[in-house]
């Protein structure tokens, strides 16, 4: 038997000795039938798996999700051993819209109990970055120049619940929101699975005990229950102007803050992010006199990467003073 072709479709074909036409067509027909049955079986299995996944997602309780998220960080003993945390890394800043240029700086996150400091430092005299402080009850936001906040800073100043609730920075801080649900009395509502950039994530709505205008959503990886994303959004309806013509030109103003977490690594038996990306956008009216904040749409991104984490470092209480 001599092979005249090396093309393969399941088996080697092209032999000089072939089956009779009627037998050959019968064999091909049987093979095609088997293939169709196999494909149908696979389709049924995939459909069943999808339905089970959806059913499991619907049955997921918020309390279970919270527990699974905390367990994804580390066991209870490892978590309880951490009294303070310092996270430092490189910072890459970029104007997405409303400004020009990029700059590299430094990110420092400090926390102890319910207290926290966020320092996003840039070597720039016009815009030197941001500094947020919370002692658990009060907060402060650094001004860019006396009497002037950046659009991002102003947003954080007005919506300081993001700091008080332990939301900003997620699990990089000791005051992570899900670790203090009972004492802060926040309400969580499971919203099912949602695709984000093509990846399905568990979505949870977070409502602080005190009223907020923000829509806050937390997203978790289904396999590990790691916290991967938080979004904060708000739209302000236009006010009625003096005339109908002026009112027609008024537009809603939107605000959006997004946090993304990745590059998880183990530190002191805890799985924590090695990368933190902050993106803030708004089209609300801003200070036209400041050269960095005069554009129509303002959108910036802070990318903290290569984050090194140290636990139980002695901290000066002055770090958390709210001025």
C-alpha positions as CSV (number, residue, x, y, z in Angstrom):
1,X,0.0,0.0,0.0
2,X,1.6,3.3,-1.1
3,X,0.8,6.7,0.3
4,X,0.5,9.3,-2.4
5,X,-0.6,12.2,-0.1
6,X,0.5,13.4,3.4
7,X,-2.5,15.6,4.0
8,X,-4.3,14.5,7.2
9,X,-8.0,14.9,8.1
10,X,-8.2,12.7,11.2
11,X,-6.3,9.9,9.4
12,X,-3.9,9.7,6.5
13,X,-5.7,9.7,3.2
14,X,-4.7,9.3,-0.5
15,X,-4.0,5.5,-0.6
16,X,-3.7,3.9,-4.0
17,X,-6.0,1.0,-2.9
18,X,-9.4,2.6,-2.1
19,X,-12.7,1.2,-0.9
20,X,-15.5,0.6,-3.4
21,X,-17.5,3.8,-3.9
22,X,-20.6,2.5,-2.2
23,X,-18.7,1.3,0.9
24,X,-16.7,4.5,1.0
25,X,-19.8,6.8,0.9
26,X,-21.4,4.7,3.6
27,X,-18.4,5.0,5.8
28,X,-18.3,8.8,5.3
29,X,-22.0,9.0,6.1
30,X,-21.5,7.1,9.4
31,X,-18.5,9.3,10.3
32,X,-20.5,12.4,9.6
33,X,-23.4,11.2,11.8
34,X,-21.1,10.4,14.7
35,X,-19.5,13.9,14.4
36,X,-22.9,15.6,14.5
37,X,-23.9,13.6,17.6
38,X,-20.6,14.5,19.2
39,X,-21.1,18.2,18.4
40,X,-24.7,18.1,19.7
41,X,-23.5,16.4,22.9
42,X,-20.8,19.1,23.4
43,X,-23.4,21.9,22.8
44,X,-25.7,20.3,25.4
45,X,-22.9,20.0,28.0
46,X,-21.8,23.7,27.4
47,X,-25.4,24.9,27.8
48,X,-25.8,22.9,31.0
49,X,-22.6,24.3,32.4
50,X,-23.7,27.8,31.5
51,X,-27.1,27.3,33.2
52,X,-25.4,25.9,36.3
53,X,-23.1,28.9,36.5
54,X,-26.0,31.3,36.1
55,X,-28.0,29.4,38.7
56,X,-25.0,29.4,41.1
57,X,-24.6,33.1,40.6
58,X,-28.3,33.8,41.3
59,X,-28.0,31.7,44.5
60,X,-24.9,33.5,45.7
61,X,-25.6,35.3,49.0
62,X,-23.8,38.6,49.8
63,X,-22.6,37.3,53.1
64,X,-21.0,34.4,51.3
65,X,-19.4,36.7,48.8
66,X,-18.0,38.9,51.6
67,X,-16.5,35.9,53.4
68,X,-15.0,34.5,50.2
69,X,-13.4,37.8,49.4
70,X,-11.9,38.1,52.8
71,X,-10.7,34.5,52.6
72,X,-9.1,35.3,49.2
73,X,-6.9,37.8,51.0
74,X,-5.8,35.3,53.7
75,X,-7.1,33.3,56.6
76,X,-8.6,35.1,59.6
77,X,-5.4,34.7,61.7
78,X,-3.2,36.2,59.0
79,X,-5.6,39.1,58.5
80,X,-5.9,39.8,62.2
81,X,-2.1,39.9,62.6
82,X,-1.9,43.1,60.4
83,X,-2.2,46.2,62.4
84,X,-0.7,48.7,60.0
85,X,0.3,48.7,56.3
86,X,2.6,50.8,54.1
87,X,2.4,50.3,50.3
88,X,4.8,52.1,48.1
89,X,5.3,51.9,44.3
90,X,6.1,53.8,41.1
91,X,3.4,56.1,39.8
92,X,2.7,56.9,36.2
93,X,0.4,59.8,35.6
94,X,-1.2,60.7,32.2
95,X,-3.8,63.2,31.1
96,X,-6.3,61.3,29.0
97,X,-8.2,64.5,28.1
98,X,-8.2,68.1,29.3
99,X,-4.5,68.3,29.6
100,X,-1.2,67.3,27.9
101,X,1.6,65.0,28.9
102,X,2.6,62.2,31.2
103,X,4.8,62.2,34.3
104,X,6.3,59.6,36.6
105,X,6.2,60.0,40.4
106,X,5.6,58.0,43.6
107,X,2.7,56.4,45.3
108,X,2.5,55.9,49.1
109,X,-0.4,54.4,50.9
110,X,-0.4,54.3,54.7
111,X,-3.0,52.8,57.0
112,X,-3.6,51.8,60.6
113,X,-7.0,50.5,61.7
114,X,-9.6,52.9,60.3
115,X,-7.0,55.6,59.5
116,X,-5.5,56.1,56.1
117,X,-3.3,58.3,54.0
118,X,-3.1,58.4,50.1
119,X,-0.2,60.2,48.6
120,X,0.0,60.4,44.8
121,X,3.1,62.5,44.4
122,X,4.3,64.2,41.1
123,X,7.4,66.3,40.6
124,X,5.4,69.2,39.0
125,X,4.9,72.7,40.3
126,X,1.6,73.2,38.4
127,X,0.0,69.9,39.5
128,X,1.9,68.0,42.2
129,X,-0.6,65.2,42.6
130,X,-3.0,64.4,45.4
131,X,-3.0,63.8,49.1
132,X,-6.1,62.3,50.9
133,X,-6.3,61.7,54.7
134,X,-8.9,60.1,56.8
135,X,-8.8,59.5,60.6
136,X,-12.0,57.3,60.3
137,X,-14.3,60.2,61.1
138,X,-12.9,63.3,59.3
139,X,-11.1,63.7,56.1
140,X,-8.9,66.2,54.3
141,X,-7.8,66.8,50.7
142,X,-4.7,68.8,49.8
143,X,-5.2,71.9,47.7
144,X,-3.2,72.4,44.5
145,X,-2.8,76.0,45.2
146,X,-4.4,77.9,48.1
147,X,-8.1,77.8,47.7
148,X,-8.0,75.6,44.6
149,X,-8.5,71.8,44.4
150,X,-8.0,69.7,41.3
151,X,-11.2,68.3,39.8
152,X,-10.3,64.9,41.3
153,X,-9.5,66.4,44.6
154,X,-12.7,68.4,44.7
155,X,-14.6,65.2,43.9
156,X,-13.0,63.4,46.8
157,X,-13.5,66.4,49.1
158,X,-17.3,66.4,48.4
159,X,-17.6,62.6,48.4
160,X,-15.4,61.8,51.4
161,X,-17.5,58.7,52.1
162,X,-15.1,57.0,49.6
163,X,-12.4,57.5,52.3
164,X,-14.5,57.0,55.4
165,X,-16.0,53.8,54.1
166,X,-12.6,52.3,53.4
167,X,-13.4,51.9,49.7
168,X,-10.5,53.8,48.0
169,X,-7.5,51.5,47.5
170,X,-9.5,48.4,48.3
171,X,-7.5,45.6,50.1
172,X,-4.3,47.7,50.1
173,X,-5.6,49.4,53.3
174,X,-6.3,48.0,56.7
175,X,-9.7,49.7,56.6
176,X,-11.0,47.8,53.6
177,X,-14.8,48.2,53.4
178,X,-15.8,44.5,53.4
179,X,-13.7,43.9,56.5
180,X,-15.9,46.4,58.4
181,X,-19.4,45.9,57.1
182,X,-21.0,45.3,60.5
183,X,-19.6,48.4,62.2
184,X,-20.3,50.7,59.3
185,X,-23.8,49.3,58.5
186,X,-23.4,49.6,54.8
187,X,-25.9,47.7,52.6
188,X,-24.7,45.4,49.9
189,X,-26.9,44.0,47.1
190,X,-25.7,41.3,44.7
191,X,-26.4,42.2,41.1
192,X,-25.3,39.0,39.4
193,X,-22.6,38.5,36.8
194,X,-21.6,41.3,34.4
195,X,-19.1,41.3,31.6
196,X,-16.4,43.9,32.0
197,X,-14.0,44.1,29.0
198,X,-15.1,40.6,27.9
199,X,-14.7,39.0,31.4
200,X,-17.6,38.1,33.6
201,X,-17.3,39.4,37.2
202,X,-19.6,39.3,40.2
203,X,-21.2,42.7,40.7
204,X,-22.2,44.1,44.0
205,X,-23.9,47.5,44.7
206,X,-22.5,49.2,47.8
207,X,-24.7,51.7,49.7
208,X,-23.2,53.5,52.7
209,X,-25.3,54.0,55.8
210,X,-25.2,57.8,55.3
211,X,-26.9,59.0,52.1
212,X,-24.7,59.4,49.0
213,X,-25.3,60.7,45.5
214,X,-22.8,58.2,44.1
215,X,-23.6,54.8,42.5
216,X,-20.9,52.5,43.9
217,X,-20.3,49.1,42.5
218,X,-17.7,46.5,43.5
219,X,-16.6,43.7,41.1
220,X,-15.1,40.3,42.0
221,X,-13.4,37.5,40.1
222,X,-15.7,34.5,40.1
223,X,-13.0,31.9,40.6
224,X,-11.0,33.5,43.4
225,X,-13.4,36.2,44.7
226,X,-10.6,38.7,44.6
227,X,-11.7,42.3,44.4
228,X,-10.7,43.6,40.9
229,X,-12.7,46.7,40.3
230,X,-14.7,49.5,41.9
231,X,-16.7,52.1,40.0
232,X,-18.2,55.4,41.4
233,X,-20.5,57.3,39.1
234,X,-22.8,60.3,39.4
235,X,-24.8,62.4,36.9
236,X,-26.1,65.9,37.8
237,X,-29.1,67.1,35.9
238,X,-28.9,70.6,34.4
239,X,-30.5,73.4,36.3
240,X,-33.3,75.5,34.9
241,X,-31.9,78.6,33.4
242,X,-33.5,82.1,33.1
243,X,-34.9,81.4,29.6
244,X,-36.0,78.3,27.7
245,X,-33.3,78.9,25.1
246,X,-30.6,78.9,27.8
247,X,-32.1,75.8,29.4
248,X,-32.0,74.0,26.1
249,X,-28.2,74.5,26.0
250,X,-27.7,73.1,29.5
251,X,-26.3,69.6,29.7
252,X,-26.0,67.0,32.5
253,X,-22.7,66.8,34.2
254,X,-21.1,63.4,34.9
255,X,-18.4,62.2,37.3
256,X,-16.8,58.8,37.2
257,X,-14.0,57.3,39.2
258,X,-12.7,53.8,38.5
259,X,-10.2,51.7,40.4
260,X,-8.6,48.5,39.0
261,X,-6.5,46.0,40.9
262,X,-4.1,43.4,39.5
263,X,-0.7,41.7,39.7
264,X,-1.6,40.0,43.0
265,X,1.2,38.6,45.1
266,X,1.7,37.1,48.5
267,X,3.0,39.3,51.4
268,X,3.0,37.9,55.0
269,X,0.5,35.2,54.0
270,X,-1.8,37.7,52.4
271,X,-2.7,38.0,48.7
272,X,-2.6,41.7,47.8
273,X,-2.5,43.7,44.6
274,X,0.8,44.8,43.2
275,X,-0.9,47.2,40.8
276,X,-3.6,49.9,41.3
277,X,-5.0,52.0,38.5
278,X,-7.1,55.1,39.3
279,X,-9.0,56.8,36.5
280,X,-11.1,59.9,37.1
281,X,-13.3,61.7,34.5
282,X,-15.7,64.6,34.5
283,X,-17.2,67.2,32.1
284,X,-18.4,69.5,34.9
285,X,-17.4,73.1,34.9
286,X,-14.0,73.7,36.5
287,X,-11.7,76.5,37.5
288,X,-10.8,78.3,34.2
289,X,-8.0,80.2,35.7
290,X,-5.8,77.1,36.5
291,X,-3.7,76.0,33.5
292,X,-4.1,72.3,34.3
293,X,-7.9,72.2,34.8
294,X,-9.4,74.5,32.1
295,X,-10.4,71.9,29.5
296,X,-14.0,71.0,28.6
297,X,-13.6,67.3,29.6
298,X,-11.1,66.3,32.2
299,X,-9.9,62.8,32.5
300,X,-6.7,61.6,34.2
301,X,-5.1,58.2,35.1
302,X,-2.8,57.3,38.0
303,X,-1.1,53.9,37.5
304,X,0.7,52.6,40.6
305,X,2.8,49.6,39.8
306,X,5.4,47.5,41.4
307,X,3.8,48.1,44.8
308,X,5.9,46.9,47.7
309,X,4.0,46.2,50.9
310,X,5.2,46.3,54.5
311,X,3.1,45.3,57.5
312,X,3.2,46.4,61.2
313,X,5.5,49.3,60.6
314,X,5.5,51.8,63.5
315,X,3.7,54.9,62.3
316,X,3.7,58.5,63.6
317,X,0.2,59.5,64.6
318,X,0.8,62.8,62.9
319,X,0.5,61.1,59.6
320,X,-3.3,60.8,60.1
321,X,-3.9,64.3,61.4
322,X,-6.8,66.0,59.5
323,X,-5.9,69.6,59.0
